Amino acid sequence: MSHSEKRQLKLGIGLQGGGGHWREPDVRPDGAASIEAYQEYARIAEEGKFDFGFIADSAYITKDSTIPFLSRLEPMTALSAVAAVTKHLGVVGTFTTSYSEPFTTARQLASLDIISGGRAGWNAVTSALEGVALNHGHDKLHDHALRYRIADEYIQVVKGLWNSWEDDAFPRNKETGEYVQLEKLHTLNHNGEFFKVQGPLNMERSRQGHPIIFQAGASESGTDLAARYADAVFTSFEDADLVKAQERYKEIKGRAAGYGRNPDHIFLFPMIVPIVAPTQEEALQLYEEGNRFIDPQYAVKFLSRYFSFFDFSQFPLDEPLPELGDIGQNSFRSTAEYYLRIAREEKLTLRQLAYRATNPRGDFVGTPEFIADKFQHYFEQRAVDGFIIAGSHHNLRNFVKQVVPILQERGLFRTEYEADTLRGHLGIPFPENTYALARRQAAVEQARQL
């Protein structure tokens, strides 16, 4: 039975290139800056019939930044190289709406969509670090509400530019000499609160129409933005709490329906780090062994990123954290609030909280059957539509070899690719070009009046 007839689990993979796992024996130490490492992740994912690979990004570092951020590949360049060595895997990258131009983003992503044969996706983020603003000619970070107002208009502009050409505008007929039908070219002429963009875009539409839109904000503004525009949403998975995940799932789907969208065409993905072993004890041991490669100072720096690099080093490593007020409210707000809450409720020390952030054990450490059961439970209980799998090459290979076959046997996940575009993998309808639709409707109305 195809995915169009039965709801099936969706899977993405984090294409981080190795990053924080650099000291582990089977990981390239230069993985964050090595395209071979990114491509290896992509090959693992395609072997497992995953839907897409995802690259997170931020355009800001300091001497206190965590190791993977200090030198790593820019998403558009890396994803183009990944697309060249894969045939089916979707390629999704993070690009800011706060400190870039919508025309440039629209053109780059449309080009990636053509290069990949219709497999591109855009994780639209508002940027939550002040250093990103300073690197782009601004004196300070936009406040939270303003960032999301800008993002709303930015996405509208990008989607408008992606409609510049109708799908059949380029016949390129050598026999007749007809290269293009210019009546199917449309100029945007956007003049809004934050952007003035004429258009049209000098890139045609792809086989999937235009890239899929991902969104990650969990605040009130972020949730509303996702419900309006996102095809997929990266969600947090706080301690794998089923009830909270179900509430989040219903909230986003309900809001999407309120905007006239089909809630079945928006997908929720938490990111997890599964650790697979023959027994539960061995899996827990593998998790603990992973921690020994993490320097505590690195872990503290990793944690601080969610709080605009707040100086946690002023606190003792092995004493409970004091009350920290509302730090992080203008940064990664929902994540910062989560870590402050669990630190308070569980009386965690700085070391414990930092390790929790850097190498969360989560709820997916165990045997292949145990992990498959968890996937099935959260999926069938309508808490998620799929998962983004992160971790070292070794852990991901184990997941593909040991867990994916169980999911396939249960009919939860595909055994072969059934489409060759990202939109096709996810089962999202082809986006009608608004200009073409209006032109056809006008022709029908004219014919009716004759």
C-alpha positions in Angstrom: 0.0 0.0 0.0 1.5 3.4 -1.0 1.9 6.4 1.3 -1.0 8.1 -0.5 -3.4 5.4 0.7 -2.1 4.9 4.3 -0.5 7.4 6.7 3.2 6.4 7.0 6.1 7.6 9.2 8.4 10.2 7.7 12.2 10.2 8.5 14.8 12.9 8.2 18.5 12.8 9.0 20.8 15.5 10.5 23.5 16.2 8.0 25.9 17.7 10.6 29.0 16.1 9.2 30.2 14.7 12.6 30.5 17.9 14.5 30.4 17.3 18.3 31.1 13.6 17.8 34.6 14.4 16.4 36.5 12.5 19.1 34.6 9.3 18.5 36.7 6.6 16.8 34.7 6.3 13.5 34.0 10.0 13.0 36.2 12.4 10.9 37.6 15.1 13.2 37.1 17.6 10.5 33.5 16.4 9.7 31.8 19.8 10.2 33.9 21.2 7.3 34.2 18.1 5.2 31.8 17.6 2.4 32.7 13.9 2.4 31.3 13.6 5.9 28.0 15.3 4.9 27.7 13.0 1.9 28.3 9.9 4.0 25.4 10.9 6.2 23.3 11.4 3.1 24.2 8.0 1.7 23.3 6.4 5.0 19.9 8.1 4.9 19.2 7.2 1.3 20.1 3.6 2.0 17.4 3.8 4.7 14.9 5.4 2.3 14.7 8.6 4.4 12.7 11.5 3.2 15.2 14.3 3.7 18.5 15.4 5.1 18.6 18.6 7.1 21.4 21.2 7.9 21.0 23.6 10.8 22.9 26.8 10.6 23.9 30.1 12.3 26.0 32.9 10.9 27.7 33.9 14.1 30.6 32.5 16.3 32.8 33.7 19.1 35.8 32.1 20.9 33.2 30.6 23.2 31.2 28.9 20.5 31.0 25.1 20.4 33.4 23.2 18.2 31.0 22.3 15.3 30.1 25.9 14.8 33.7 27.3 14.6 34.3 26.0 11.0 31.5 24.4 9.1 30.0 24.4 5.6 27.4 26.9 4.5 24.1 25.0 3.8 23.5 26.0 0.2 26.9 25.0 -0.9 26.9 21.7 1.1 23.3 20.8 0.0 24.2 21.3 -3.7 27.1 18.8 -3.2 24.9 16.4 -1.3 22.2 16.6 -4.1 24.9 15.6 -6.6 25.6 12.2 -5.0 22.0 11.3 -4.1 18.9 10.6 -6.2 16.0 10.6 -3.9 16.9 12.3 -0.6 15.4 15.7 0.1 17.9 18.5 0.9 16.7 21.0 3.5 18.8 24.0 4.7 18.4 26.8 7.2 18.3 30.4 5.9 17.4 33.4 8.0 14.5 35.8 7.3 15.9 38.5 9.5 19.3 39.4 7.9 19.1 38.4 4.2 17.2 39.6 1.2 14.1 37.6 0.0 15.1 37.8 -3.7 18.5 36.2 -3.0 17.0 33.5 -0.8 14.2 32.8 -3.4 16.8 32.5 -6.2 19.2 30.3 -4.3 16.6 27.9 -3.1 14.9 27.7 -6.5 18.3 26.9 -8.0 18.9 24.2 -5.4 15.4 22.8 -6.3 16.4 22.6 -10.0 19.8 21.2 -9.2 18.3 18.4 -7.0 15.4 17.7 -9.4 12.7 19.0 -7.0 14.1 17.9 -3.6 14.8 21.2 -1.9 13.4 22.5 1.4 13.8 25.8 3.3 14.0 25.9 7.1 12.9 29.6 7.5 14.3 30.9 10.8 14.2 34.4 12.3 17.7 34.3 13.9 17.9 34.4 17.7 21.5 35.5 18.3 22.5 39.1 18.5 25.8 38.3 16.9 24.0 37.4 13.7 22.6 41.0 13.6 26.1 42.5 14.2 27.4 40.4 11.3 24.8 41.8 8.9 25.1 45.6 9.5 22.6 45.9 12.4 23.4 47.3 15.9 21.2 44.8 17.8 18.9 41.8 17.4 15.4 42.6 16.4 13.0 41.9 19.3 11.0 38.7 19.1 7.7 40.1 17.9 9.4 42.2 15.2 11.4 39.2 13.9 8.2 37.3 13.2 6.5 40.2 11.5 9.5 40.4 9.2 9.4 36.7 8.7 5.8 36.7 7.7 6.3 39.2 4.9 9.6 37.7 3.9 8.0 34.3 3.3 5.2 35.9 1.3 7.7 37.6 -0.9 9.7 34.4 -1.5 6.6 32.4 -2.4 5.5 35.2 -4.7 8.8 35.2 -6.5 8.6 31.4 -6.8 5.4 32.0 -8.8 7.2 34.3 -11.3 7.0 31.6 -14.1 4.2 29.3 -14.9 5.1 25.6 -15.0 5.0 25.3 -18.8 6.6 28.6 -19.6 9.8 27.1 -21.2 8.9 24.8 -24.1 12.5 25.1 -25.5 11.3 23.6 -28.8 14.2 23.3 -31.2 12.0 22.5 -34.1 9.8 25.6 -33.8 12.4 27.8 -32.3 10.2 28.6 -29.4 12.3 28.9 -26.2 9.9 30.7 -23.8 6.3 31.9 -23.6 6.7 35.3 -22.1 3.0 35.8 -21.4 3.6 33.2 -18.7 6.1 35.5 -16.9 4.7 37.5 -14.0 6.2 40.4 -12.1 5.6 40.5 -8.3 5.9 44.3 -7.6 5.8 43.8 -3.8 5.8 47.0 -1.7 5.3 46.1 1.9 6.3 47.2 5.5 9.8 45.7 5.4 10.5 44.8 1.7 10.2 46.4 -1.7 10.8 43.7 -4.3 10.0 44.1 -8.0 10.8 40.7 -9.5 10.3 38.6 -11.5 12.7 35.8 -10.4 15.2 34.6 -13.0 14.7 30.9 -12.2 11.9 28.7 -13.5 9.8 26.4 -11.3 11.0 22.9 -10.5 9.4 19.5 -10.8 7.9 19.9 -7.4 6.7 23.5 -8.1 8.8 25.2 -5.5 10.7 24.1 -2.3 9.0 22.8 0.8 8.9 25.2 3.7 10.0 24.1 7.2 9.7 26.1 10.4 11.0 25.6 13.9 9.7 28.4 16.2 7.7 27.1 19.2 6.7 30.5 20.6 3.2 31.9 20.0 4.5 33.9 17.0 6.5 30.9 15.7 3.5 28.6 16.0 1.3 31.0 14.1 3.9 31.4 11.4 4.2 27.6 11.0 0.4 27.2 10.8 0.2 29.8 8.1 3.1 28.7 5.8 5.0 25.6 6.9 4.8 22.3 5.2 6.8 20.7 8.0 7.6 21.8 11.6 10.6 21.0 13.7 9.2 20.5 17.2 10.8 20.0 20.6 10.2 16.7 22.3 10.5 17.5 26.0 11.4 14.3 27.7 9.3 12.4 25.1 6.2 13.5 26.9 3.3 12.0 24.9 0.6 14.3 26.3 2.6 17.5 25.6 3.5 16.2 22.1 -0.1 15.4 21.3 -1.2 18.9 22.5 1.4 20.5 20.3 0.4 18.3 17.4 -3.3 19.3 17.7 -2.5 23.0 18.2 -0.5 23.3 15.0 -2.8 21.2 12.9 -5.8 23.1 14.3 -4.3 26.4 13.6 -3.4 25.3 10.0 -7.0 24.3 9.5 -8.1 27.7 10.8 -6.1 29.3 8.0 -8.0 27.1 5.5 -5.2 24.6 5.1 -5.4 20.8 5.1 -3.9 19.8 8.4 -2.8 16.5 6.9 -0.4 18.4 4.7 1.7 19.8 7.6 4.1 17.4 9.3 5.7 17.6 12.7 9.2 16.3 13.3 11.1 16.2 16.6 14.8 15.6 16.4 16.1 12.6 18.4 19.4 10.7 19.0 18.6 7.0 19.0 21.2 4.6 20.4 20.7 1.0 19.3 22.2 -2.1 20.8 21.3 -5.8 21.3 20.2 -5.2 24.9 19.0 -2.2 26.9 22.0 -2.4 29.2 24.4 -2.3 26.2 22.6 0.7 24.8 22.8 2.6 28.0 26.5 1.8 28.2 27.0 3.2 24.7 25.2 6.4 25.8 27.5 6.7 28.8 30.6 6.1 26.7 29.5 8.9 24.4 29.6 11.3 27.3 33.2 10.6 28.0 34.1 12.3 24.7 32.4 15.5 25.8 34.4 18.1 27.7 32.3 19.7 30.4 33.4 23.2 29.3 32.3 22.4 25.8 28.9 21.2 27.2 28.5 24.5 29.1 29.3 26.5 25.9 26.8 24.4 24.0 24.1 25.2 26.6 24.9 28.9 26.6 24.0 29.2 22.9 20.3 28.9 23.7 20.7 31.9 26.0 22.5 34.3 23.7 25.8 33.0 25.2 24.9 33.9 28.8 28.0 33.3 31.0 27.2 30.1 32.8 30.8 29.6 33.8 30.3 31.9 36.7 28.5 29.1 38.5 30.0 26.0 40.0 29.8 22.9 37.8 28.5 20.6 40.5 26.0 22.7 42.4 22.3 23.3 41.5 21.8 26.4 39.3 20.4 29.5 41.0 17.2 31.2 39.9 18.0 32.8 36.5 15.0 34.9 35.8 14.0 35.4 32.2 17.4 35.0 30.4 16.9 33.7 26.9 13.5 35.3 26.4 14.8 37.1 23.3 16.9 34.2 22.0 15.8 30.6 21.5 12.8 31.3 23.8 11.0 28.0 24.0 14.2 26.0 24.3 15.6 28.3 27.0 12.4 28.1 28.9 12.5 24.3 28.8 16.1 24.1 30.2 15.3 26.6 32.9 12.3 24.6 33.9 13.9 21.2 34.1 16.9 22.7 36.0 14.5 24.2 38.5 12.2 21.1 38.8 15.0 18.5 38.9 17.4 20.7 40.8 20.1 20.0 38.2 23.7 21.1 38.6 25.3 23.1 35.8 27.2 20.0 34.7 24.0 17.9 34.5 22.1 20.5 32.6 24.9 21.0 30.2 25.2 17.3 29.4 21.4 17.1 29.1 21.6 19.8 26.4 24.7 18.5 24.7 24.0 14.8 24.7 20.4 14.2 25.7 19.7 10.6 26.5 16.1 10.9 25.5 13.6 8.1 25.3 15.2 6.2 22.4 18.1 4.2 23.9 17.6 0.5 23.7 17.1 -2.5 21.5 15.8 -2.2 17.9 12.4 -3.5 18.9 12.2 -1.1 21.9 13.0 1.9 19.6 10.6 0.7 16.9 7.9 0.3 19.5 8.5 3.9 20.6 8.3 5.2 17.1 5.1 3.4 16.4 3.5 4.5 19.7 4.2 8.2 19.2 3.2 8.0 15.5 0.0 6.1 16.0 -1.0 8.3 19.0 -0.8 11.3 16.7 2.0 13.0 18.6 4.4 13.1 15.6 4.4 12.5 11.9 8.0 11.4 11.9 11.5 12.0 13.4 14.7 13.6 12.4 17.5 11.2 13.4 20.8 12.7 14.6 24.0 11.2 16.1 27.2 9.8 14.9 27.7 7.8 11.7 28.0 4.6 13.7 24.7 5.1 15.5 22.9 6.1 12.4 24.2 3.1 10.5 22.9 0.9 13.3 19.5 2.6 13.2 19.2 2.0 9.4 20.3 -1.6 9.6 18.4 -2.6 12.7 15.4 -0.3 13.3 14.3 0.6 9.8 13.6 -3.0 8.7 11.3 -3.5 11.7 9.3 -0.3 10.8 9.1 -1.6 7.3 7.9 -5.0 8.4 5.1 -3.3 10.4 4.0 -1.3 7.4 4.9 2.0 9.0 7.6 3.0 6.6 8.3 2.6 2.9 10.5 -0.2 1.6 11.3 1.7 -1.6 11.0 5.3 -2.7 7.6 5.9 -4.4 8.4 9.4 -5.6 11.5 11.4 -6.8 10.7 14.8 -5.2 10.6 15.9 -1.6 7.0 17.0 -2.0 6.2 13.5 -3.4 7.9 11.8 -0.4 5.8 13.7 2.1 2.6 13.5 0.1 2.1 17.2 -0.2 0.0 18.3 -3.3 1.8 20.1 -6.1 1.4 23.9 -5.5 -0.8 25.6 -8.2 0.8 28.6 -9.7 -1.5 31.4 -8.7 -1.0 33.4 -11.9 -1.8 30.3 -14.1 -4.8 29.5 -12.0 -6.1 33.1 -12.3 -5.5 33.0 -16.1 -7.4 29.7 -16.5 -10.3 31.0 -14.3 -10.5 34.2 -16.4 -10.6 32.1 -19.6 -13.4 29.9 -18.2 -15.4 33.0 -17.2 -14.8 34.6 -20.6 -16.0 31.4 -22.4 -19.1 31.2 -20.1 -20.1 34.7 -21.1 -19.8 34.1 -24.8 
